[in-house]
Every structure is written in C-alpha cells, then in structure tokens.
C-alpha cells in the first residue's frame, strides 16, 4: 500500500508533482495581454453557423492547422498544405534565398508571435516556426503573383481557378485564420521584395479592396488582415470626437435599448460582409489591381 496522503512522504510527493507542474507556467502578469488580437469566435456565435467562421480552402495559423492535417471528409484543406510548400519553394527561388535566414528571424520573434493569440499555442518551437514560415511565405508569394497577374495568369494554379480565389480571400479575413501582420512584413522585407515591389501593406490593401466596403488606406500597419478591413471602414485615429474641453448641451438621452441597437449594427455589418463574401461576382473579385494602376502608380493614402 502507498503512503497515507497526510504522511510526510506523501506530502513531499505531492509537493514534487506540483512543483514540476508549475515549472513551465508563467503568472498572469507575465503574459502580454495587450498584444492579444487573434481570437476564437465565441461559441454562442459559432453554434449558429459554424461554417461561417471556419476556413474552407486554406488554413492559416494555429487554430485550424490540425484540422487541415487530418480532415478526411473534404481533403481540400490538406491538399492546400501541400500547395503551400510549392509556394514556399517559389518564394525562395525568386532570389535563391536561404531558408535558414527566415527560420532565424522567426525564432527571434517566436514569443512575440505567440503573444498575439488569445489562447496558449501548444505546438513546440520547431513545429510552430515551420507552420508560421510556410503560411506566411504562401501568403506573400500568392499576393506577389496576384500583383503581377498578367505574368502569372496562365502559370499559377490558383489564379487559373477564380472560384478558389474567392474562397481563399474569404478565408484570409476570418478572425480565427490570421497571422500577425508584422510577421508578413518582416519576412517580406528580409527577402528584399520591398526593393522590387511596392510596400507589402499597399499590395495587401489592393488585394483585399474588391471585397472591402471601406476605402480608407490604414494610417499604420494593421494587427492582421481582419484588422485591416476594420481600419479601412472605421479609421482608428480620432473618431471625430471634437475638441477636448468643449462641451455641448445634451438635448436627448438615449435609452439602453436604443444604444444597444445602434452599437450592434457595425458588428452585424461586418459579420454579413464576412459570411456573404462568396456571393460577390468573381469577375469583380478577379479584377487584379494592375488593371486599375500600373506598377509605377502605386495606390497610396
């Protein structure tokens, strides 16, 4: 029989187990909560329409990565994982870049990247770095090919399938399907593409603008693609609050129910935009930005 739970040796055993359990745990004040900006959709919303918040074609980031690896009902997410590797190879081949440079960069940013997600990421360091690298380079290479659409129109496997582009764009703006924008920017700059192409924020804004109801170019880099849409609809600076210290007489005080109805409209609008994106005619979606501006006429704020 084992030692009684109240005996000295039993207490020591429990103490050892608890100490080991807490070795990798950080107190709550050590987490960078102010950086958390990539969340899972609340379960109450997801239950109403799970497919509206789940990627259909391409999984980006950690929240749906395992689903993409083991999905058996529809293996399109899994097949996209294989295509991502081809895009990674294409990206590296642009300037014969050494993959080790990107690995080193991401390893240095790993803790910051993890802090952007609102729940602990259980992948070990190597698996996490691999996932971020593959996903980020896929996005960058896909955007670059879209940017030079005439050159890639008959060569790129995605640009040849407009219906896939529509779903990919939809997937890339899902809140649960995000990478921190600064990661994409860092790898883009590290590759030297910023000397050959416009700024990555400009390319991203033009890629998304055909499904973006807002037209305001962001004044600062967004936290991720979903945030970019939000910033272009609702500029994040002053919200026209007026001059500090200047007071106006309140003529009418709105009730809580009236305020609740008013506040819910922007959220409802964003949800509708996200859910109904696939209903946009593909001719409008597939209109690449080079048709509207030449390479030397970059759209700026």
C-alpha positions as CSV (number, residue, x, y, z in Angstrom):
1,X,0.0,0.0,0.0
2,X,1.1,3.6,-0.7
3,X,1.9,6.1,1.9
4,X,-1.1,7.9,3.5
5,X,-1.8,11.2,1.9
6,X,-1.3,13.0,5.1
7,X,2.1,11.5,5.9
8,X,5.3,13.5,5.4
9,X,6.5,11.4,2.5
10,X,3.0,11.7,0.8
11,X,3.1,15.5,1.2
12,X,6.6,15.6,-0.3
13,X,5.5,13.6,-3.3
14,X,2.6,15.9,-3.8
15,X,4.9,18.9,-3.5
16,X,7.2,17.5,-6.1
17,X,4.3,16.9,-8.5
18,X,3.0,20.4,-8.1
19,X,6.5,22.0,-8.5
20,X,7.1,20.1,-11.7
21,X,3.6,21.0,-13.0
22,X,4.3,24.7,-12.4
23,X,7.8,24.8,-14.0
24,X,6.6,25.9,-17.4
25,X,3.7,28.1,-16.1
26,X,4.0,31.9,-16.1
27,X,2.0,34.1,-13.7
28,X,-0.8,36.0,-15.4
29,X,1.0,39.4,-15.2
30,X,3.8,38.0,-17.4
31,X,1.6,37.3,-20.4
32,X,1.4,40.1,-22.9
33,X,-2.4,40.5,-22.8
34,X,-2.2,43.9,-24.5
35,X,-0.9,42.2,-27.7
36,X,-3.6,39.6,-27.9
37,X,-5.7,40.3,-31.0
38,X,-6.4,36.9,-32.7
39,X,-9.3,35.2,-31.0
40,X,-11.6,32.3,-31.5
41,X,-15.2,33.3,-32.3
42,X,-17.4,33.0,-29.2
43,X,-19.1,29.6,-29.1
44,X,-22.5,31.2,-29.0
45,X,-21.9,32.7,-32.4
46,X,-20.2,29.7,-33.9
47,X,-23.1,27.4,-33.0
48,X,-25.5,29.4,-35.2
49,X,-23.4,28.9,-38.3
50,X,-20.1,27.0,-37.8
51,X,-19.1,27.2,-41.5
52,X,-19.2,31.0,-41.4
53,X,-16.1,31.1,-39.1
54,X,-14.2,28.1,-40.4
55,X,-11.7,28.2,-43.4
56,X,-12.9,26.3,-46.4
57,X,-9.8,26.3,-48.7
58,X,-6.8,27.4,-46.7
59,X,-5.9,27.2,-43.1
60,X,-3.7,30.0,-41.7
61,X,-2.1,30.0,-38.3
62,X,-2.5,27.5,-35.4
63,X,-6.3,27.5,-34.7
64,X,-7.2,25.3,-37.7
65,X,-3.9,23.8,-38.6
66,X,-4.6,20.3,-37.1
67,X,-7.9,20.3,-38.9
68,X,-6.2,20.8,-42.2
69,X,-3.8,17.9,-41.5
70,X,-6.4,15.3,-40.5
71,X,-9.5,16.4,-42.4
72,X,-11.0,13.3,-44.1
73,X,-14.4,14.5,-45.2
74,X,-13.0,17.1,-47.5
75,X,-9.3,16.9,-48.2
76,X,-9.0,20.3,-49.9
77,X,-7.5,21.8,-46.7
78,X,-4.9,19.0,-46.7
79,X,-4.2,19.4,-50.4
80,X,-3.6,23.1,-49.8
81,X,-1.0,22.3,-47.2
82,X,0.9,20.6,-50.0
83,X,0.4,23.5,-52.3
84,X,1.7,25.9,-49.6
85,X,5.1,24.1,-49.8
86,X,5.3,24.7,-53.5
87,X,4.6,28.4,-53.0
88,X,7.3,28.5,-50.3
89,X,9.7,27.0,-52.8
90,X,8.6,29.5,-55.4
91,X,9.1,32.4,-53.0
92,X,12.6,31.2,-52.0
93,X,13.5,30.7,-55.7
94,X,12.8,34.3,-56.5
95,X,16.2,35.4,-55.2
96,X,17.7,32.0,-54.3
97,X,17.0,32.8,-50.6
98,X,18.4,30.6,-47.9
99,X,15.5,29.2,-45.7
100,X,17.8,29.4,-42.7
101,X,17.6,33.3,-42.7
102,X,13.8,33.1,-42.3
103,X,14.0,30.4,-39.6
104,X,16.4,32.5,-37.6
105,X,14.2,35.6,-38.0
106,X,11.1,33.7,-36.8
107,X,12.9,32.1,-33.9
108,X,13.8,35.5,-32.7
109,X,10.1,36.6,-33.0
110,X,8.5,33.5,-31.7
111,X,7.5,34.7,-28.2
112,X,6.0,37.9,-29.7
113,X,4.1,35.9,-32.3
114,X,2.6,33.6,-29.7
115,X,1.5,36.6,-27.6
116,X,-0.8,37.8,-30.4
117,X,-3.0,34.7,-30.0
118,X,-5.6,34.9,-27.2
119,X,-5.0,31.3,-26.1
120,X,-1.8,29.3,-25.4
121,X,-0.4,27.6,-28.5
122,X,0.6,24.0,-27.8
123,X,3.0,23.5,-30.7
124,X,6.6,23.1,-29.8
125,X,9.1,25.7,-31.1
126,X,10.1,23.9,-34.3
127,X,6.6,22.9,-35.3
128,X,5.3,26.4,-34.6
129,X,8.1,28.1,-36.6
130,X,7.6,25.7,-39.5
131,X,3.8,26.4,-39.6
132,X,4.3,30.2,-39.4
133,X,7.0,30.1,-42.1
134,X,5.0,28.0,-44.6
135,X,1.8,30.0,-44.1
136,X,3.5,33.4,-44.2
137,X,5.5,32.7,-47.4
138,X,2.4,31.2,-49.0
139,X,0.5,34.4,-48.4
140,X,3.4,36.6,-49.6
141,X,4.0,34.6,-52.8
142,X,0.3,34.4,-53.6
143,X,0.0,38.2,-53.2
144,X,3.1,38.8,-55.4
145,X,1.7,36.7,-58.1
146,X,-1.7,38.4,-57.9
147,X,0.2,41.7,-58.1
148,X,1.8,40.6,-61.4
149,X,-1.3,38.9,-62.7
150,X,-0.6,39.2,-66.4
151,X,2.7,37.3,-66.0
152,X,1.2,34.6,-63.8
153,X,-2.3,34.3,-65.2
154,X,-1.6,31.1,-67.2
155,X,1.1,29.7,-64.9
156,X,-0.3,29.9,-61.4
157,X,-2.6,27.1,-60.2
158,X,-4.8,29.4,-58.1
159,X,-5.1,32.3,-60.5
160,X,-6.4,29.8,-63.0
161,X,-9.3,28.9,-60.7
162,X,-11.4,32.1,-59.9
163,X,-13.8,30.2,-57.6
164,X,-10.8,29.2,-55.4
165,X,-9.6,32.8,-55.2
166,X,-13.0,33.9,-53.9
167,X,-12.9,31.3,-51.1
168,X,-9.2,32.0,-50.3
169,X,-9.9,35.7,-49.9
170,X,-12.8,34.8,-47.6
171,X,-10.6,32.5,-45.6
172,X,-7.8,35.1,-45.3
173,X,-10.1,37.6,-43.5
174,X,-11.5,35.2,-40.9
175,X,-10.6,36.2,-37.4
176,X,-9.5,32.7,-36.4
177,X,-7.4,32.3,-39.5
178,X,-4.8,35.0,-39.0
179,X,-1.1,35.7,-38.8
180,X,0.2,38.8,-37.1
181,X,0.8,41.3,-39.9
182,X,4.2,42.3,-38.6
183,X,5.4,38.7,-39.4
184,X,4.5,39.0,-43.0
185,X,6.1,42.4,-43.2
186,X,9.3,41.2,-41.5
187,X,9.7,38.2,-44.0
188,X,8.8,40.4,-46.9
189,X,11.4,43.0,-46.0
190,X,14.0,40.3,-45.2
191,X,13.6,38.8,-48.6
192,X,14.3,42.1,-50.3
193,X,11.0,42.2,-52.1
194,X,10.4,45.7,-50.8
195,X,13.0,46.9,-53.2
196,X,11.4,45.3,-56.2
197,X,7.7,45.6,-55.3
198,X,5.5,48.2,-53.6
199,X,5.3,48.1,-49.8
200,X,3.6,45.0,-48.5
201,X,0.8,47.0,-46.9
202,X,0.0,48.5,-50.3
203,X,-0.1,45.2,-52.0
204,X,-2.3,43.7,-49.2
205,X,-4.7,46.6,-49.3
206,X,-5.1,46.3,-53.1
207,X,-5.5,42.6,-52.9
208,X,-8.4,42.9,-50.4
209,X,-10.0,46.1,-51.7
210,X,-12.5,44.4,-54.0
211,X,-14.2,42.8,-51.0
212,X,-13.6,45.7,-48.7
213,X,-16.5,48.1,-48.2
214,X,-14.1,50.7,-46.7
215,X,-11.7,52.7,-48.9
216,X,-9.5,54.4,-46.3
217,X,-5.9,53.3,-46.5
218,X,-4.7,52.5,-43.0
219,X,-2.6,55.1,-41.3
220,X,-0.5,52.5,-39.6
221,X,0.2,48.8,-40.1
222,X,-2.7,46.6,-39.0
223,X,-2.6,43.8,-36.5
224,X,-3.8,41.3,-39.1
225,X,-6.0,41.2,-42.2
226,X,-9.2,41.3,-40.3
227,X,-8.0,44.4,-38.5
228,X,-7.0,45.9,-41.9
229,X,-10.6,45.7,-43.0
230,X,-11.8,47.2,-39.8
231,X,-9.3,50.1,-40.0
232,X,-10.3,50.9,-43.6
233,X,-14.0,51.1,-42.6
234,X,-13.6,52.9,-39.3
235,X,-10.4,55.0,-39.2
236,X,-8.7,54.4,-35.9
237,X,-7.5,57.8,-35.1
238,X,-9.9,60.3,-33.6
239,X,-13.4,59.1,-34.4
240,X,-14.3,62.8,-34.7
241,X,-14.6,63.3,-31.0
242,X,-14.2,67.1,-31.3
243,X,-12.1,69.5,-29.3
244,X,-11.3,68.5,-25.8
245,X,-12.8,70.8,-23.2
246,X,-15.6,71.9,-25.5
247,X,-18.9,70.8,-24.1
248,X,-22.3,70.7,-25.8
249,X,-25.7,70.7,-24.1
250,X,-27.3,67.2,-24.2
251,X,-30.7,67.6,-25.8
252,X,-31.7,63.9,-25.6
253,X,-30.5,61.0,-23.5
254,X,-30.9,57.7,-25.4
255,X,-32.1,54.6,-23.6
256,X,-30.0,51.5,-23.1
257,X,-32.1,49.5,-25.7
258,X,-31.6,52.3,-28.3
259,X,-27.9,52.4,-27.7
260,X,-27.7,48.6,-27.8
261,X,-29.4,48.5,-31.2
262,X,-27.1,51.2,-32.6
263,X,-23.9,49.5,-31.3
264,X,-24.9,46.2,-32.8
265,X,-25.1,47.5,-36.4
266,X,-21.4,47.7,-37.1
267,X,-20.8,44.1,-35.8
268,X,-23.8,42.8,-37.8
269,X,-22.5,44.6,-40.9
270,X,-19.0,43.0,-40.5
271,X,-20.5,39.6,-40.0
272,X,-22.7,39.9,-43.0
273,X,-19.7,41.1,-45.1
274,X,-17.6,38.1,-44.0
275,X,-20.4,35.5,-44.4
276,X,-21.6,36.7,-47.8
277,X,-18.3,37.3,-49.4
278,X,-18.6,34.3,-51.7
279,X,-21.7,35.8,-53.3
280,X,-19.6,38.6,-54.9
281,X,-19.3,38.0,-58.6
282,X,-16.0,36.5,-59.4
283,X,-15.4,39.0,-62.3
284,X,-15.3,41.8,-59.8
285,X,-13.2,39.7,-57.4
286,X,-10.7,38.7,-60.1
287,X,-10.1,42.2,-61.3
288,X,-6.4,42.4,-60.4
289,X,-5.2,45.8,-59.2
290,X,-2.8,46.1,-62.1
291,X,-5.8,46.8,-64.3
292,X,-6.6,49.9,-62.2
293,X,-3.0,51.2,-61.6
294,X,0.3,50.4,-63.2
295,X,3.4,49.3,-61.2
296,X,4.7,52.9,-61.1
297,X,1.4,54.3,-59.9
298,X,1.0,52.7,-56.6
299,X,-2.1,53.4,-54.6
300,X,-1.2,55.5,-51.6
301,X,-3.3,57.0,-48.8
